[in-house]
Amino acid sequence: MATIAQIAQAADEAKHMWDNPFKRETRGYWAVQDTVFDKFMATHDQCVEELCQLVRSTGGPELDGSVQSLEPLNDWLEIPILLGAKWDDGYDWWPTWASVQDPNFRAPGEMSILQYFRLQGRIAFYYADVLISQLPGSQWVCWREGRYTTERTGSFLLDIGTAWTPADPLGSAFGCIYASWKASLDPTDPRHAPLGESTLMKEFESDSLRRMDWLSEGRELTFQPAPTGRAAGIVRRPFRGSRVKRRLAQAGK
């Protein structure tokens, strides 16, 4: 497995290459993302089981996959956040979906970035399972849009059938963990904020309502084919830079 320094060096050396796997808009990026997506999905069962064990071992609720379990799970988020650096999830693997960062970096609550990413991924998988159970046909995809430069393209999202408005379990998990951390701070801390809208139940209600509105307007559910990549059959604009290459070829350069 490549070290962080090796990955950073490779990214720097490849930043001007057409097949740079670390830069959006290039063919190399798509090849890497599709492979990483498969690895990400392969960790699903492990992540959900680990989450259930972690919650159970710290006195949290039994997670049964129901909508009703989202609220007590969100309440449980305070436990690892308040324990901070003293909390150890018992693992040291780096999540496949997470961006490369210094593993010594401390996240909110003073958890190591490894612990933070692993917690986020586990919450995301569980939340997605609950959403899928209520919104039939929904599926994880390595998202594609009509242009390579869009921010979400290549992200791991949950297609709920509403065209270009997927659910974002990883984003929802991040928002809820971060909100729980801010709510746990002393009220005199300038970073303190009430829990507000960022809870797993409110995320669920928002995603569910989006699909309900879609159907109430008489529109059919449309899903991106999976696997993604070229098999998805999505028409895109030419690769950025292709016109430049054509001009250079015509000029004989």
Contacts in CASP RR format, 6 or more apart in sequence:
PFRMAT RR
TARGET T0000
AUTHOR 0000-0000-0000
METHOD contacts of the structure
MODEL  1
MATIAQIAQAADEAKHMWDNPFKRETRGYWAVQDTVFDKFMATHDQCVEE
LCQLVRSTGGPELDGSVQSLEPLNDWLEIPILLGAKWDDGYDWWPTWASV
QDPNFRAPGEMSILQYFRLQGRIAFYYADVLISQLPGSQWVCWREGRYTT
ERTGSFLLDIGTAWTPADPLGSAFGCIYASWKASLDPTDPRHAPLGESTL
MKEFESDSLRRMDWLSEGRELTFQPAPTGRAAGIVRRPFRGSRVKRRLAQ
AGK
2 10 0 8 1.000
4 100 0 8 1.000
4 101 0 8 1.000
4 102 0 8 1.000
4 103 0 8 1.000
7 100 0 8 1.000
8 100 0 8 1.000
10 22 0 8 1.000
11 20 0 8 1.000
11 22 0 8 1.000
11 100 0 8 1.000
14 20 0 8 1.000
14 21 0 8 1.000
14 22 0 8 1.000
14 23 0 8 1.000
15 22 0 8 1.000
15 23 0 8 1.000
17 26 0 8 1.000
18 26 0 8 1.000
18 27 0 8 1.000
19 26 0 8 1.000
19 27 0 8 1.000
19 28 0 8 1.000
20 26 0 8 1.000
20 28 0 8 1.000
20 29 0 8 1.000
21 28 0 8 1.000
21 29 0 8 1.000
21 31 0 8 1.000
21 32 0 8 1.000
22 29 0 8 1.000
22 32 0 8 1.000
23 29 0 8 1.000
24 148 0 8 1.000
24 149 0 8 1.000
24 153 0 8 1.000
24 154 0 8 1.000
25 148 0 8 1.000
25 149 0 8 1.000
25 239 0 8 1.000
25 240 0 8 1.000
26 239 0 8 1.000
27 239 0 8 1.000
29 154 0 8 1.000
30 154 0 8 1.000
30 229 0 8 1.000
33 142 0 8 1.000
33 154 0 8 1.000
34 142 0 8 1.000
34 227 0 8 1.000
34 228 0 8 1.000
34 229 0 8 1.000
36 96 0 8 1.000
36 97 0 8 1.000
37 140 0 8 1.000
37 141 0 8 1.000
37 142 0 8 1.000
37 156 0 8 1.000
37 228 0 8 1.000
38 227 0 8 1.000
39 96 0 8 1.000
40 95 0 8 1.000
40 96 0 8 1.000
40 97 0 8 1.000
40 156 0 8 1.000
41 140 0 8 1.000
43 95 0 8 1.000
43 96 0 8 1.000
44 125 0 8 1.000
47 118 0 8 1.000
47 121 0 8 1.000
47 122 0 8 1.000
47 125 0 8 1.000
47 126 0 8 1.000
48 122 0 8 1.000
48 125 0 8 1.000
48 126 0 8 1.000
48 129 0 8 1.000
50 89 0 8 1.000
50 91 0 8 1.000
50 118 0 8 1.000
50 122 0 8 1.000
51 63 0 8 1.000
51 122 0 8 1.000
51 123 0 8 1.000
51 125 0 8 1.000
51 126 0 8 1.000
52 62 0 8 1.000
52 63 0 8 1.000
54 80 0 8 1.000
54 89 0 8 1.000
54 122 0 8 1.000
55 61 0 8 1.000
55 63 0 8 1.000
55 73 0 8 1.000
55 76 0 8 1.000
56 62 0 8 1.000
58 76 0 8 1.000
58 79 0 8 1.000
58 80 0 8 1.000
59 79 0 8 1.000
60 72 0 8 1.000
60 76 0 8 1.000
60 79 0 8 1.000
61 69 0 8 1.000
61 72 0 8 1.000
61 73 0 8 1.000
61 76 0 8 1.000
62 69 0 8 1.000
63 69 0 8 1.000
63 73 0 8 1.000
63 126 0 8 1.000
65 126 0 8 1.000
65 129 0 8 1.000
65 130 0 8 1.000
65 133 0 8 1.000
66 130 0 8 1.000
67 130 0 8 1.000
67 134 0 8 1.000
67 201 0 8 1.000
67 204 0 8 1.000
69 130 0 8 1.000
70 127 0 8 1.000
70 130 0 8 1.000
70 199 0 8 1.000
70 200 0 8 1.000
70 201 0 8 1.000
70 204 0 8 1.000
71 199 0 8 1.000
71 200 0 8 1.000
71 201 0 8 1.000
73 123 0 8 1.000
73 126 0 8 1.000
73 200 0 8 1.000
74 176 0 8 1.000
74 180 0 8 1.000
74 199 0 8 1.000
74 200 0 8 1.000
74 201 0 8 1.000
77 123 0 8 1.000
77 176 0 8 1.000
77 177 0 8 1.000
77 180 0 8 1.000
78 180 0 8 1.000
78 183 0 8 1.000
78 184 0 8 1.000
79 87 0 8 1.000
80 87 0 8 1.000
80 89 0 8 1.000
80 111 0 8 1.000
80 115 0 8 1.000
80 119 0 8 1.000
81 108 0 8 1.000
81 109 0 8 1.000
81 111 0 8 1.000
81 177 0 8 1.000
81 180 0 8 1.000
81 181 0 8 1.000
81 184 0 8 1.000
82 109 0 8 1.000
82 184 0 8 1.000
84 109 0 8 1.000
84 110 0 8 1.000
84 111 0 8 1.000
85 106 0 8 1.000
85 109 0 8 1.000
85 110 0 8 1.000
85 111 0 8 1.000
85 112 0 8 1.000
87 111 0 8 1.000
87 115 0 8 1.000
88 115 0 8 1.000
89 115 0 8 1.000
89 118 0 8 1.000
89 119 0 8 1.000
91 118 0 8 1.000
92 114 0 8 1.000
93 114 0 8 1.000
93 118 0 8 1.000
94 103 0 8 1.000
94 114 0 8 1.000
94 117 0 8 1.000
95 117 0 8 1.000
95 118 0 8 1.000
95 120 0 8 1.000
95 121 0 8 1.000
97 121 0 8 1.000
97 156 0 8 1.000
97 170 0 8 1.000
98 117 0 8 1.000
101 113 0 8 1.000
102 113 0 8 1.000
103 112 0 8 1.000
103 113 0 8 1.000
103 114 0 8 1.000
104 112 0 8 1.000
104 113 0 8 1.000
105 112 0 8 1.000
105 113 0 8 1.000
106 112 0 8 1.000
106 113 0 8 1.000
107 113 0 8 1.000
107 115 0 8 1.000
107 116 0 8 1.000
108 116 0 8 1.000
108 177 0 8 1.000
108 178 0 8 1.000
108 181 0 8 1.000
108 182 0 8 1.000
109 181 0 8 1.000
109 184 0 8 1.000
111 119 0 8 1.000
116 177 0 8 1.000
119 173 0 8 1.000
119 177 0 8 1.000
120 170 0 8 1.000
120 173 0 8 1.000
120 174 0 8 1.000
120 177 0 8 1.000
121 170 0 8 1.000
121 173 0 8 1.000
123 173 0 8 1.000
123 176 0 8 1.000
123 177 0 8 1.000
123 200 0 8 1.000
124 169 0 8 1.000
124 170 0 8 1.000
124 171 0 8 1.000
124 172 0 8 1.000
124 173 0 8 1.000
125 169 0 8 1.000
127 169 0 8 1.000
127 172 0 8 1.000
127 173 0 8 1.000
127 200 0 8 1.000
127 203 0 8 1.000
127 204 0 8 1.000
128 140 0 8 1.000
128 158 0 8 1.000
128 167 0 8 1.000
128 169 0 8 1.000
130 204 0 8 1.000
131 138 0 8 1.000
131 158 0 8 1.000
131 160 0 8 1.000
131 167 0 8 1.000
131 169 0 8 1.000
131 204 0 8 1.000
131 207 0 8 1.000
131 208 0 8 1.000
132 138 0 8 1.000
132 139 0 8 1.000
132 158 0 8 1.000
134 204 0 8 1.000
134 208 0 8 1.000
135 160 0 8 1.000
135 207 0 8 1.000
135 208 0 8 1.000
135 211 0 8 1.000
137 161 0 8 1.000
137 221 0 8 1.000
137 223 0 8 1.000
138 158 0 8 1.000
138 159 0 8 1.000
138 160 0 8 1.000
138 161 0 8 1.000
138 167 0 8 1.000
139 158 0 8 1.000
139 159 0 8 1.000
139 223 0 8 1.000
139 226 0 8 1.000
140 156 0 8 1.000
140 157 0 8 1.000
140 158 0 8 1.000
140 159 0 8 1.000
140 226 0 8 1.000
141 156 0 8 1.000
141 157 0 8 1.000
141 158 0 8 1.000
141 159 0 8 1.000
141 166 0 8 1.000
141 224 0 8 1.000
141 226 0 8 1.000
141 228 0 8 1.000
142 154 0 8 1.000
142 155 0 8 1.000
142 156 0 8 1.000
142 227 0 8 1.000
142 228 0 8 1.000
142 229 0 8 1.000
143 152 0 8 1.000
143 153 0 8 1.000
143 154 0 8 1.000
143 155 0 8 1.000
143 156 0 8 1.000
143 157 0 8 1.000
143 159 0 8 1.000
143 166 0 8 1.000
143 224 0 8 1.000
143 228 0 8 1.000
144 153 0 8 1.000
144 154 0 8 1.000
144 224 0 8 1.000
144 228 0 8 1.000
144 229 0 8 1.000
144 232 0 8 1.000
144 234 0 8 1.000
144 236 0 8 1.000
145 152 0 8 1.000
145 153 0 8 1.000
145 164 0 8 1.000
145 234 0 8 1.000
146 153 0 8 1.000
146 234 0 8 1.000
146 235 0 8 1.000
146 236 0 8 1.000
146 237 0 8 1.000
147 153 0 8 1.000
147 236 0 8 1.000
147 237 0 8 1.000
148 236 0 8 1.000
148 237 0 8 1.000
148 239 0 8 1.000
148 240 0 8 1.000
149 240 0 8 1.000
152 166 0 8 1.000
155 168 0 8 1.000
155 170 0 8 1.000
156 170 0 8 1.000
157 166 0 8 1.000
157 167 0 8 1.000
157 168 0 8 1.000
157 169 0 8 1.000
158 166 0 8 1.000
158 167 0 8 1.000
158 168 0 8 1.000
158 169 0 8 1.000
159 166 0 8 1.000
159 223 0 8 1.000
159 224 0 8 1.000
159 226 0 8 1.000
160 166 0 8 1.000
160 167 0 8 1.000
160 207 0 8 1.000
160 210 0 8 1.000
160 211 0 8 1.000
161 211 0 8 1.000
161 214 0 8 1.000
161 221 0 8 1.000
161 222 0 8 1.000
161 223 0 8 1.000
162 210 0 8 1.000
162 211 0 8 1.000
162 214 0 8 1.000
162 221 0 8 1.000
162 222 0 8 1.000
163 222 0 8 1.000
165 210 0 8 1.000
167 207 0 8 1.000
167 210 0 8 1.000
172 200 0 8 1.000
172 203 0 8 1.000
172 207 0 8 1.000
175 198 0 8 1.000
176 198 0 8 1.000
176 199 0 8 1.000
176 200 0 8 1.000
176 203 0 8 1.000
178 198 0 8 1.000
179 193 0 8 1.000
179 195 0 8 1.000
179 196 0 8 1.000
179 198 0 8 1.000
179 199 0 8 1.000
180 195 0 8 1.000
182 191 0 8 1.000
182 192 0 8 1.000
182 193 0 8 1.000
183 192 0 8 1.000
183 193 0 8 1.000
183 194 0 8 1.000
183 195 0 8 1.000
183 196 0 8 1.000
185 191 0 8 1.000
185 192 0 8 1.000
186 192 0 8 1.000
211 221 0 8 1.000
214 221 0 8 1.000
215 221 0 8 1.000
224 232 0 8 1.000
224 234 0 8 1.000
225 231 0 8 1.000
225 232 0 8 1.000
225 233 0 8 1.000
226 232 0 8 1.000
END
